[in-house]
């Protein structure tokens, strides 16, 4: 179907030639991510910090300043109040609000759960019947700490297991490339959340795990085409083979990425719960598609010869 061909069926782009431009751009992304994470870390959500989260709805546009002042008057330090509208809120912009507070500290041995429930009751009493309380979540500090540790561990194990699979499925060089590329995608996307100070919660971790799977799918497609061409063109140099393989799958990669992005766009209007999840996936699609070509594939140029063969043409081309 010609109308679905956003790019020519056969391209002839010299990806290897422009790898240093791509490495420079990618290096900047990594450096910015590292600096941002070290400088101000993540805006951890209630899932990881503990506390009380309430979603309220009003018949009129909410005055954020007054609402925040009301919450502070109850003795909560630095409450987070964010308004939104449309989508699941089904009201004009600014008619729904997300309130996040840290319950007052209890004495050693005190009942933290009772303090959290008391915080919920105090907020409802202060705001009164003019608000509808659509959602209330209470997460204790112990549970939040476990969720954070488990989320980090799950992400690291997922990337490691994916890389081991690729190493067994292909060769160890491919496994190293997959490890670096997939880890790179997850890290840069996490850095994206740090830079924009987006809410980093359990849904974000789920999006990072999903992104790891999407990224390795693109990488495996590139690797599989490389292996196929190795068998077909035994005397072709590795740089030429990388260019040939990436050009052959360019149309497929573009269509899959575009289709995936289009399916995620509607989730942007699903309210604040799905917003960060959707943003992470959309950003990850771009980064993952980029890394499949300019991280995973190009790394093969700087590792021992794939298949244990030394190709003088490859060495001359990469010199």
C-alpha positions as CSV (number, residue, x, y, z in Angstrom):
1,X,0.0,0.0,0.0
2,X,2.0,3.0,-1.3
3,X,0.1,5.5,1.0
4,X,1.7,3.9,4.0
5,X,5.2,4.4,2.9
6,X,6.4,7.5,4.7
7,X,10.0,7.0,3.4
8,X,11.2,5.2,0.2
9,X,11.1,1.5,0.3
10,X,14.8,1.4,-0.3
11,X,17.1,4.0,1.4
12,X,20.8,4.5,1.0
13,X,21.9,6.4,4.1
14,X,25.5,6.1,5.3
15,X,24.7,5.6,9.0
16,X,28.3,4.6,9.9
17,X,29.6,7.9,8.4
18,X,27.5,10.0,10.6
19,X,27.9,7.9,13.8
20,X,30.1,10.6,15.5
21,X,27.4,13.2,15.1
22,X,25.0,10.7,16.7
23,X,27.5,9.9,19.4
24,X,27.9,13.6,20.2
25,X,24.1,14.1,20.5
26,X,23.7,10.9,22.5
27,X,26.7,11.9,24.8
28,X,25.0,15.2,25.6
29,X,21.8,13.5,26.5
30,X,23.6,11.2,28.9
31,X,25.7,14.0,30.5
32,X,22.5,16.1,31.0
33,X,20.8,13.1,32.6
34,X,23.7,12.4,34.9
35,X,24.0,16.1,36.0
36,X,20.2,16.4,36.5
37,X,19.9,13.2,38.6
38,X,22.9,14.1,40.7
39,X,21.9,17.7,41.1
40,X,18.2,17.5,42.1
41,X,17.3,13.8,41.7
42,X,13.7,12.8,41.0
43,X,10.4,14.3,42.0
44,X,9.3,11.0,43.7
45,X,5.6,10.4,43.9
46,X,3.7,9.2,46.9
47,X,4.4,5.6,45.9
48,X,8.0,6.1,46.8
49,X,7.9,8.8,49.5
50,X,4.7,7.8,51.4
51,X,2.0,10.2,52.4
52,X,-1.6,11.1,51.4
53,X,-2.8,11.7,47.9
54,X,-6.3,13.1,47.2
55,X,-8.0,13.9,43.9
56,X,-10.8,16.4,44.3
57,X,-13.3,17.9,42.0
58,X,-15.2,21.2,42.2
59,X,-18.1,22.7,40.2
60,X,-16.0,25.8,39.5
61,X,-12.4,26.6,38.6
62,X,-10.3,26.0,41.7
63,X,-8.2,28.8,43.2
64,X,-4.9,27.0,43.7
65,X,-3.5,29.7,46.0
66,X,-6.5,29.5,48.3
67,X,-6.7,25.7,48.3
68,X,-3.0,25.5,49.1
69,X,-3.4,28.1,51.9
70,X,-6.3,26.0,53.4
71,X,-4.1,22.9,53.4
72,X,-1.1,24.7,55.0
73,X,-3.5,26.1,57.7
74,X,-4.0,22.5,58.9
75,X,-0.3,22.2,59.7
76,X,1.0,20.4,56.6
77,X,4.4,21.6,55.4
78,X,4.9,22.3,51.7
79,X,1.8,20.5,50.3
80,X,1.7,19.9,46.6
81,X,-1.5,21.1,44.8
82,X,-1.9,20.7,41.1
83,X,-5.1,21.5,39.1
84,X,-6.2,19.8,35.9
85,X,-9.3,19.3,33.8
86,X,-10.9,17.5,30.9
87,X,-10.4,13.9,30.2
88,X,-11.4,11.7,33.2
89,X,-12.2,14.8,35.2
90,X,-14.9,15.7,32.7
91,X,-14.9,19.4,33.7
92,X,-13.3,22.6,32.3
93,X,-9.5,23.0,32.9
94,X,-8.7,23.7,36.5
95,X,-11.8,22.2,38.0
96,X,-10.0,19.1,39.4
97,X,-7.0,19.2,41.7
98,X,-4.4,16.7,43.0
99,X,-3.4,17.2,46.6
100,X,-0.3,15.5,48.1
101,X,0.7,16.0,51.7
102,X,3.1,14.3,54.2
103,X,1.2,13.4,57.4
104,X,2.5,15.0,60.6
105,X,5.4,13.0,62.2
106,X,4.3,10.7,65.0
107,X,6.2,10.0,68.2
108,X,8.4,6.9,68.3
109,X,6.2,3.9,68.5
110,X,3.2,5.9,67.4
111,X,0.5,4.7,64.9
112,X,1.6,6.1,61.5
113,X,-1.5,4.7,59.8
114,X,-3.8,6.5,62.3
115,X,-1.9,9.8,61.6
116,X,-2.4,9.3,57.8
117,X,-6.2,8.6,58.2
118,X,-6.5,11.6,60.5
119,X,-4.8,13.7,57.8
120,X,-7.5,12.6,55.3
121,X,-10.3,13.4,57.7
122,X,-8.8,16.8,58.5
123,X,-8.5,17.8,54.8
124,X,-12.1,16.7,54.0
125,X,-13.4,18.6,57.0
126,X,-11.5,21.8,55.9
127,X,-12.6,21.6,52.3
128,X,-16.2,20.7,53.1
129,X,-19.0,19.5,50.8
130,X,-18.1,21.9,48.0
131,X,-15.6,19.3,46.7
132,X,-16.1,15.8,45.5
133,X,-13.4,13.4,46.6
134,X,-12.7,11.2,43.6
135,X,-9.7,9.3,44.8
136,X,-7.7,8.9,48.1
137,X,-4.5,7.0,48.5
138,X,-2.5,6.5,51.6
139,X,1.0,5.0,51.4
140,X,3.1,4.3,54.5
141,X,6.9,5.0,54.6
142,X,7.8,1.4,54.9
143,X,5.7,0.3,51.9
144,X,7.0,3.3,49.9
145,X,10.6,2.4,50.6
146,X,10.1,-1.2,49.6
147,X,8.3,-0.1,46.4
148,X,11.3,2.1,45.5
149,X,13.9,-0.6,46.1
150,X,11.8,-3.3,44.3
151,X,11.3,-0.9,41.3
152,X,15.0,-0.2,40.9
153,X,15.8,-3.9,41.3
154,X,13.1,-5.0,38.8
155,X,14.5,-2.5,36.2
156,X,18.1,-3.6,36.6
157,X,17.1,-7.3,36.4
158,X,15.0,-6.8,33.3
159,X,17.8,-5.1,31.4
160,X,20.3,-7.8,32.5
161,X,18.0,-10.7,31.6
162,X,17.3,-9.2,28.2
163,X,21.0,-8.8,27.5
164,X,21.7,-12.4,28.5
165,X,18.9,-13.6,26.2
166,X,20.4,-11.6,23.3
167,X,23.9,-13.0,24.0
168,X,22.6,-16.6,24.0
169,X,20.4,-15.9,20.9
170,X,23.1,-14.3,18.9
171,X,26.7,-13.9,20.1
172,X,28.2,-12.3,23.2
173,X,29.1,-9.1,21.3
174,X,25.4,-8.6,20.5
175,X,24.6,-9.1,24.2
176,X,27.0,-6.4,25.2
177,X,25.5,-4.0,22.6
178,X,22.0,-4.9,23.9
179,X,23.0,-4.3,27.5
180,X,24.5,-0.9,26.8
181,X,21.7,0.2,24.4
182,X,18.8,-0.9,26.6
183,X,20.4,0.4,29.8
184,X,21.1,3.7,27.9
185,X,17.4,4.0,26.9
186,X,16.1,3.4,30.4
187,X,18.7,5.8,32.0
188,X,18.1,8.6,29.5
189,X,14.3,8.4,29.9
190,X,14.8,8.5,33.7
191,X,17.0,11.5,33.2
192,X,14.2,13.1,31.1
193,X,11.9,12.8,34.2
194,X,14.6,14.4,36.4
195,X,15.2,17.3,34.0
196,X,11.5,18.2,33.7
197,X,10.9,17.3,37.3
198,X,7.9,15.1,36.4
199,X,6.3,13.0,39.0
200,X,8.3,9.7,39.3
201,X,6.0,7.0,40.6
202,X,5.3,3.3,40.3
203,X,3.6,3.9,36.9
204,X,6.9,5.5,35.7
205,X,8.8,2.4,36.6
206,X,6.2,0.3,34.7
207,X,6.8,2.6,31.7
208,X,10.6,2.1,32.0
209,X,10.1,-1.7,32.0
210,X,7.8,-1.5,29.0
211,X,10.3,0.8,27.3
212,X,13.1,-1.8,27.9
213,X,11.0,-4.4,26.1
214,X,10.2,-2.1,23.2
215,X,13.8,-1.0,22.8
216,X,15.2,-4.5,22.7
217,X,12.6,-5.5,20.1
218,X,14.0,-2.9,17.7
219,X,17.6,-3.9,18.6
220,X,16.9,-7.6,17.9
221,X,15.4,-6.7,14.5
222,X,18.6,-4.9,13.6
223,X,20.8,-7.7,15.0
224,X,18.7,-10.4,13.2
225,X,19.1,-8.6,9.9
226,X,22.9,-8.2,10.5
227,X,23.2,-12.0,11.1
228,X,21.2,-12.8,8.0
229,X,23.4,-10.5,5.9
230,X,26.5,-12.0,7.4
231,X,25.5,-15.4,6.0
232,X,24.5,-13.9,2.7
233,X,27.5,-11.6,2.1
234,X,30.4,-13.3,3.7
235,X,33.1,-10.9,2.2
236,X,31.3,-7.7,3.0
237,X,32.9,-5.4,5.6
238,X,31.1,-4.8,8.9
239,X,30.5,-1.1,8.3
240,X,29.0,-1.8,4.9
241,X,26.9,-4.6,6.4
242,X,25.6,-2.3,9.2
243,X,24.6,0.3,6.6
244,X,22.9,-2.3,4.4
245,X,21.0,-3.8,7.3
246,X,19.8,-0.6,8.9
247,X,18.7,0.7,5.5
248,X,16.8,-2.5,4.8
249,X,14.7,-2.1,8.0
250,X,14.3,1.7,7.9
251,X,10.8,1.6,6.6
252,X,9.7,-1.1,9.0
253,X,11.2,0.8,12.0
254,X,9.6,4.1,11.0
255,X,6.1,2.5,10.6
256,X,6.3,0.5,13.8
257,X,7.5,3.6,15.8
258,X,4.8,5.8,14.3
259,X,2.0,3.3,14.9
260,X,3.2,2.8,18.5
261,X,3.3,6.5,19.1
262,X,-0.2,7.0,17.7
263,X,-1.6,4.3,20.0
264,X,-0.1,6.0,23.0
265,X,-1.2,9.6,22.2
266,X,-4.8,9.1,23.5
267,X,-3.4,8.1,26.9
268,X,-2.1,11.7,27.3
269,X,-5.7,12.7,27.8
270,X,-6.4,10.0,30.5
271,X,-5.6,12.3,33.4
272,X,-2.6,12.7,35.6
273,X,-2.3,9.0,36.5
274,X,-1.6,8.1,32.8
275,X,0.1,11.3,31.7
276,X,3.7,10.5,33.0
277,X,3.3,6.9,31.8
278,X,2.4,8.1,28.3
279,X,5.1,10.8,28.2
280,X,7.8,8.2,29.1
281,X,6.7,5.8,26.4
282,X,6.6,8.6,23.7
283,X,10.1,9.8,24.7
284,X,11.3,6.3,24.9
285,X,10.1,5.4,21.4
286,X,12.3,8.1,20.0
287,X,15.3,7.2,22.1
288,X,14.9,3.5,21.6
289,X,14.7,3.8,17.8
290,X,17.8,6.0,17.8
291,X,19.8,3.7,20.1
292,X,19.0,0.6,18.0
293,X,21.0,2.0,15.2
294,X,23.5,4.4,16.8
295,X,24.3,2.6,20.0
296,X,23.6,-1.2,19.7
297,X,24.7,-1.6,16.0
298,X,27.6,0.9,16.0
299,X,29.1,-0.7,19.2
300,X,29.9,-3.8,17.1
301,X,32.5,-1.8,15.2
302,X,34.5,-1.4,18.4
303,X,34.4,-5.0,19.7
304,X,36.2,-8.2,18.7
305,X,35.2,-9.4,15.3
306,X,31.7,-10.9,15.3
307,X,32.0,-14.6,14.7
308,X,35.7,-14.6,15.6
309,X,36.7,-13.5,12.1
310,X,39.1,-10.6,11.5
311,X,38.1,-8.5,8.5
312,X,40.8,-6.2,7.1
313,X,38.2,-4.2,5.3
314,X,36.3,-3.6,8.5
315,X,39.5,-2.4,10.3
316,X,40.4,0.0,7.4
317,X,36.9,1.4,7.3
318,X,36.7,2.1,11.0
319,X,40.3,3.5,11.3
